[in-house]
Amino acid sequence: MAKTPKRPRDTNQLAAFIVGVATGEVEPPKTDDGKDPAAVALGRKGGLKGGKARFEKLTPDQRSEIARVAASARWKKF
């Protein structure tokens, strides 16, 4: 994991840095999370399909059982 640049610790320096970033005088530090944008886009696309595809495959009885278990878990706390 790459380290992100540290912000100034002094309150006045930090305030000046924030104002500089807000006004565009200072460029905000770039962070690279190391993820491939193409892979992130593909994962997002699959995530958007997942719930709907699962719902279409389940029978009404299976959906009812899942809902029953979820409701039981929710109300078990009280």
DSSP file (Angstrom, degrees, kcal/mol; ACC not computed):
  #  RESIDUE AA STRUCTURE BP1 BP2  ACC     N-H-->O    O-->H-N    N-H-->O    O-->H-N    TCO  KAPPA ALPHA  PHI   PSI    X-CA   Y-CA   Z-CA
    1    1 A M              0   0    0      0, 0.0     2,-0.2     0, 0.0    32,-0.1   0.000 360.0 360.0 360.0 131.1    0.0    0.0    0.0
    2    2 A A        -     0   0    0     30,-0.3     2,-0.3     1,-0.1    30,-0.0  -0.518 360.0-118.5 -78.2 142.7    1.4    3.4   -1.0
    3    3 A K        -     0   0    0     -2,-0.2    -1,-0.1     1,-0.0     3,-0.0  -0.588  22.9-132.9 -80.1 141.6    1.8    6.0    1.7
    4    4 A T        -     0   0    0     -2,-0.3    27,-0.1     1,-0.1    -1,-0.0  -0.677  33.2 -95.0 -89.4 148.5   -0.2    9.2    1.2
    5    5 A P        -     0   0    0      0, 0.0     2,-0.2     0, 0.0    -1,-0.1  -0.366  45.1-116.8 -63.2 141.6    1.6   12.5    1.7
    6    6 A K        -     0   0    0      1,-0.1     3,-0.1    -3,-0.0    -3,-0.0  -0.516  19.7-125.8 -82.5 146.7    1.2   13.9    5.2
    7    7 A R        -     0   0    0     -2,-0.2     7,-0.1     1,-0.1    -1,-0.1  -0.486  42.5 -84.0 -80.2 158.9   -0.6   17.1    5.9
    8    8 A P        -     0   0    0      0, 0.0    -1,-0.1     0, 0.0     6,-0.0  -0.375  31.5-149.4 -63.0 143.3    1.2   19.8    8.0
    9    9 A R  S    S+     0   0    0     -3,-0.1     2,-0.2     4,-0.1    -2,-0.0   0.812  71.7  91.5 -84.1 -31.9    0.8   19.2   11.8
   10   10 A D  S  > S-     0   0    0      1,-0.1     4,-2.7     2,-0.0     5,-0.2  -0.446  77.5-135.3 -67.3 135.1    1.0   22.9   12.7
   11   11 A T  H  > S+     0   0    0      1,-0.2     4,-2.4     2,-0.2     5,-0.2   0.890 103.2  47.6 -60.0 -42.9   -2.6   24.4   12.9
   12   12 A N  H  > S+     0   0    0      2,-0.2     4,-2.4     1,-0.2    -1,-0.2   0.910 113.2  47.5 -67.5 -41.5   -1.6   27.5   11.0
   13   13 A Q  H  > S+     0   0    0      2,-0.2     4,-2.4     1,-0.2    -2,-0.2   0.900 112.2  50.6 -65.4 -39.8    0.3   25.7    8.3
   14   14 A L  H  X S+     0   0    0     -4,-2.7     4,-2.5     2,-0.2    -2,-0.2   0.917 110.3  49.4 -63.4 -43.2   -2.7   23.3    7.9
   15   15 A A  H  X S+     0   0    0     -4,-2.4     4,-2.4     1,-0.2    -2,-0.2   0.916 111.7  48.6 -62.1 -43.2   -5.1   26.2    7.6
   16   16 A A  H  X S+     0   0    0     -4,-2.4     4,-2.4     1,-0.2    -1,-0.2   0.885 111.4  50.9 -64.3 -38.2   -2.9   27.8    5.0
   17   17 A F  H  X S+     0   0    0     -4,-2.4     4,-2.4     2,-0.2    -2,-0.2   0.921 110.7  47.9 -64.7 -44.3   -2.7   24.5    3.1
   18   18 A I  H  X S+     0   0    0     -4,-2.5     4,-2.5     2,-0.2    -2,-0.2   0.911 113.2  47.6 -64.5 -43.0   -6.5   24.1    3.1
   19   19 A V  H  X S+     0   0    0     -4,-2.4     4,-2.3     2,-0.2     6,-0.3   0.912 111.2  52.3 -64.2 -41.4   -7.0   27.6    1.9
   20   20 A G  H  X>S+     0   0    0     -4,-2.4     6,-1.8     1,-0.2     5,-1.3   0.901 111.7  45.3 -61.3 -41.8   -4.4   27.1   -0.8
   21   21 A V  H  <5S+     0   0    0     -4,-2.4     3,-0.3     4,-0.2    -1,-0.2   0.909 113.0  51.0 -66.9 -41.8   -6.1   24.0   -2.0
   22   22 A A  H  <5S+     0   0    0     -4,-2.5    -2,-0.2     1,-0.2    -1,-0.2   0.856 115.1  41.8 -65.9 -35.2   -9.5   25.6   -1.9
   23   23 A T  H  <5S-     0   0    0     -4,-2.3    -1,-0.2    -5,-0.2    -2,-0.2   0.579 113.0-115.7 -90.2  -9.3   -8.4   28.6   -3.9
   24   24 A G  T  <5S+     0   0    0     -4,-1.0    -3,-0.2    -3,-0.3    -4,-0.1   0.508  84.8 115.6  90.3   4.2   -6.3   26.6   -6.4
   25   25 A E  S   <S+     0   0    0     -5,-1.3     2,-0.4    -6,-0.3    -4,-0.2   0.844  78.7  41.0 -72.8 -33.7   -3.0   28.1   -5.4
   26   26 A V  S    S-     0   0    0     -6,-1.8    -2,-0.3    -9,-0.2    -1,-0.1  -0.942  87.1-126.9-116.8 136.1   -1.7   24.7   -4.1
   27   27 A E        -     0   0    0     -2,-0.4    -6,-0.1     1,-0.1     3,-0.1  -0.665  31.2-114.9 -81.4 132.0   -2.4   21.4   -5.9
   28   28 A P        -     0   0    0      0, 0.0    -1,-0.1     0, 0.0     2,-0.1  -0.314  40.9 -91.9 -63.9 149.9   -4.0   18.8   -3.7
   29   29 A P        -     0   0    0      0, 0.0     2,-0.4     0, 0.0   -25,-0.0  -0.368  40.7-124.8 -63.7 138.4   -1.9   15.7   -3.1
   30   30 A K        -     0   0    0     -3,-0.1     2,-0.5    -2,-0.1    -3,-0.0  -0.684  22.5-159.0 -85.9 134.7   -2.5   12.9   -5.5
   31   31 A T        -     0   0    0     -2,-0.4     2,-0.6   -27,-0.1   -27,-0.1  -0.952   5.4-164.8-115.7 134.9   -3.5    9.6   -4.1
   32   32 A D        -     0   0    0     -2,-0.5   -30,-0.3     1,-0.1    -2,-0.0  -0.957   5.8-170.4-119.0 112.1   -3.1    6.4   -6.0
   33   33 A D        -     0   0    0     -2,-0.6     3,-0.1     2,-0.1    -1,-0.1   0.498  42.5-119.6 -82.4  -0.9   -5.0    3.5   -4.5
   34   34 A G        +     0   0    0      1,-0.3     2,-0.3   -33,-0.1    -1,-0.1   0.620  66.8 136.5  78.7  12.5   -3.2    1.0   -6.9
   35   35 A K        -     0   0    0      1,-0.0    -1,-0.3     4,-0.0    -2,-0.1  -0.728  58.2-121.1 -97.0 144.5   -6.4   -0.2   -8.5
   36   36 A D     >  -     0   0    0     -2,-0.3     4,-2.3     1,-0.2     3,-0.3  -0.717  16.6-144.9 -80.3 120.4   -6.8   -0.7  -12.2
   37   37 A P  H  > S+     0   0    0      0, 0.0     4,-2.3     0, 0.0     5,-0.2   0.848  99.0  53.8 -57.2 -35.3   -9.7    1.6  -13.4
   38   38 A A  H  > S+     0   0    0      2,-0.2     4,-2.1     1,-0.2     5,-0.1   0.912 109.9  46.7 -65.7 -41.3  -10.8   -1.0  -16.0
   39   39 A A  H  > S+     0   0    0     -3,-0.3     4,-2.4     2,-0.2    -1,-0.2   0.883 111.0  52.4 -67.9 -37.5  -11.1   -3.7  -13.3
   40   40 A V  H  X S+     0   0    0     -4,-2.3     4,-2.3     2,-0.2    -2,-0.2   0.917 109.3  49.8 -63.7 -42.3  -13.0   -1.4  -11.0
   41   41 A A  H  X S+     0   0    0     -4,-2.3     4,-2.2     1,-0.2    -2,-0.2   0.908 111.5  48.3 -63.6 -42.0  -15.4   -0.6  -13.8
   42   42 A L  H  X S+     0   0    0     -4,-2.1     4,-2.2     2,-0.2    -1,-0.2   0.910 111.5  49.9 -65.4 -41.1  -16.0   -4.3  -14.5
   43   43 A G  H  X S+     0   0    0     -4,-2.4     4,-2.1     1,-0.2    -2,-0.2   0.895 110.5  50.1 -63.9 -39.7  -16.5   -5.1  -10.8
   44   44 A R  H  X S+     0   0    0     -4,-2.3     4,-1.9     2,-0.2    -1,-0.2   0.908 108.8  52.3 -64.2 -42.1  -19.0   -2.3  -10.5
   45   45 A K  H  X S+     0   0    0     -4,-2.2     4,-1.1     1,-0.2    -2,-0.2   0.915 111.1  46.8 -62.0 -43.1  -20.9   -3.5  -13.5
   46   46 A G  H  X S+     0   0    0     -4,-2.2     4,-1.7     1,-0.2     3,-0.2   0.874 109.5  54.6 -66.1 -37.0  -21.1   -7.0  -12.1
   47   47 A G  H  X S+     0   0    0     -4,-2.1     4,-0.6     1,-0.2    -1,-0.2   0.841 104.3  54.4 -65.9 -33.4  -22.2   -5.6   -8.7
   48   48 A L  H  < S+     0   0    0     -4,-1.9     4,-0.4     1,-0.2    -1,-0.2   0.811 112.7  43.3 -70.0 -28.8  -25.1   -3.8  -10.3
   49   49 A K  H  X S+     0   0    0     -4,-1.1     4,-2.6    -3,-0.2     5,-0.3   0.783  95.5  82.1 -84.0 -28.1  -26.4   -7.0  -11.9
   50   50 A G  H  X S+     0   0    0     -4,-1.7     4,-2.4     1,-0.2     5,-0.2   0.850  91.0  41.2 -51.9 -56.1  -25.9   -9.3   -8.9
   51   51 A G  H  X S+     0   0    0     -4,-0.6     4,-2.3     1,-0.2    -1,-0.2   0.897 117.4  47.3 -64.6 -41.3  -29.0   -8.6   -6.8
   52   52 A K  H  > S+     0   0    0     -4,-0.4     4,-2.1     2,-0.2    -1,-0.2   0.917 112.8  49.0 -66.8 -42.7  -31.4   -8.5   -9.7
   53   53 A A  H  X S+     0   0    0     -4,-2.6     4,-1.3     1,-0.2    -2,-0.2   0.900 112.3  48.8 -63.9 -40.1  -30.0  -11.6  -11.3
   54   54 A R  H  X S+     0   0    0     -4,-2.4     4,-1.3    -5,-0.3     3,-0.3   0.913 109.6  52.6 -65.5 -41.6  -30.2  -13.5   -7.9
   55   55 A F  H  < S+     0   0    0     -4,-2.3     3,-0.3     1,-0.2    -2,-0.2   0.898 107.7  51.4 -60.2 -41.7  -33.8  -12.3   -7.5
   56   56 A E  H  < S+     0   0    0     -4,-2.1    -1,-0.2     1,-0.2    -2,-0.2   0.791 109.1  51.1 -68.7 -27.4  -34.8  -13.6  -10.9
   57   57 A K  H  < S+     0   0    0     -4,-1.3    -1,-0.2    -3,-0.3    -2,-0.2   0.750  94.0  88.4 -81.4 -23.8  -33.3  -17.1  -10.2
   58   58 A L  S  < S-     0   0    0     -4,-1.3    -4,-0.0    -3,-0.3     0, 0.0  -0.459  74.6-129.0 -79.3 145.9  -35.1  -17.6   -6.8
   59   59 A T     >  -     0   0    0     -2,-0.2     4,-2.4     1,-0.1     5,-0.2  -0.487  30.6-105.9 -81.7 162.3  -38.5  -19.1   -6.6
   60   60 A P  H  > S+     0   0    0      0, 0.0     4,-2.2     0, 0.0     5,-0.1   0.870 122.3  53.3 -57.3 -36.5  -41.2  -17.3   -4.6
   61   61 A D  H  > S+     0   0    0      2,-0.2     4,-2.3     1,-0.2     5,-0.2   0.909 108.7  48.6 -65.3 -41.2  -40.8  -19.8   -1.8
   62   62 A Q  H  > S+     0   0    0      2,-0.2     4,-2.4     1,-0.2    -1,-0.2   0.916 111.5  49.6 -64.6 -42.3  -37.1  -19.3   -1.6
   63   63 A R  H  X S+     0   0    0     -4,-2.4     4,-2.4     1,-0.2    -2,-0.2   0.901 110.4  51.0 -62.3 -40.4  -37.6  -15.5   -1.5
   64   64 A S  H  X S+     0   0    0     -4,-2.2     4,-2.3    -5,-0.2    -1,-0.2   0.909 109.8  49.3 -64.0 -42.4  -40.2  -15.9    1.3
   65   65 A E  H  X S+     0   0    0     -4,-2.3     4,-2.4     2,-0.2    -2,-0.2   0.914 110.9  49.7 -63.9 -43.3  -37.8  -18.0    3.3
   66   66 A I  H  X S+     0   0    0     -4,-2.4     4,-2.3     1,-0.2    -2,-0.2   0.919 112.4  48.0 -61.2 -44.0  -34.9  -15.5    2.9
   67   67 A A  H  X S+     0   0    0     -4,-2.4     4,-2.6     2,-0.2    -1,-0.2   0.882 110.1  52.5 -64.5 -38.6  -37.3  -12.7    4.0
   68   68 A R  H  X S+     0   0    0     -4,-2.3     4,-2.3     2,-0.2    -2,-0.2   0.922 110.7  46.7 -63.7 -44.7  -38.5  -14.7    7.0
   69   69 A V  H  X S+     0   0    0     -4,-2.4     4,-2.2     2,-0.2    -2,-0.2   0.903 113.1  49.8 -64.7 -41.3  -34.9  -15.3    8.1
   70   70 A A  H  X S+     0   0    0     -4,-2.3     4,-2.2     2,-0.2    -2,-0.2   0.914 111.4  47.9 -64.4 -43.2  -34.0  -11.6    7.7
   71   71 A A  H  X S+     0   0    0     -4,-2.6     4,-2.5     1,-0.2    -1,-0.2   0.897 110.8  52.0 -64.7 -39.5  -37.0  -10.5    9.6
   72   72 A S  H  X S+     0   0    0     -4,-2.3     4,-1.2     1,-0.2    -1,-0.2   0.914 110.1  48.5 -63.1 -42.3  -36.2  -12.9   12.4
   73   73 A A  H  X S+     0   0    0     -4,-2.2     4,-0.5     1,-0.2    -1,-0.2   0.884 112.1  49.9 -65.0 -38.7  -32.7  -11.6   12.6
   74   74 A R  H >< S+     0   0    0     -4,-2.2     3,-0.7     1,-0.2     4,-0.2   0.924 116.5  39.3 -66.2 -44.2  -33.9   -8.0   12.7
   75   75 A W  H >< S+     0   0    0     -4,-2.5     3,-0.8     1,-0.2    -1,-0.2   0.590  96.5  80.1 -85.0  -9.8  -36.4   -8.6   15.5
   76   76 A K  H 3< S+     0   0    0     -4,-1.2    -1,-0.2     1,-0.2    -2,-0.2   0.804  85.2  62.7 -65.8 -28.1  -34.2  -10.9   17.5
   77   77 A K  T <<        0   0    0     -3,-0.7    -1,-0.2    -4,-0.5    -2,-0.2   0.774 360.0 360.0 -68.6 -26.8  -32.4   -7.9   18.9
   78   78 A F    <         0   0    0     -3,-0.8    -1,-0.2    -4,-0.2    -2,-0.2   0.448 360.0 360.0 -92.5 360.0  -35.5   -6.5   20.6
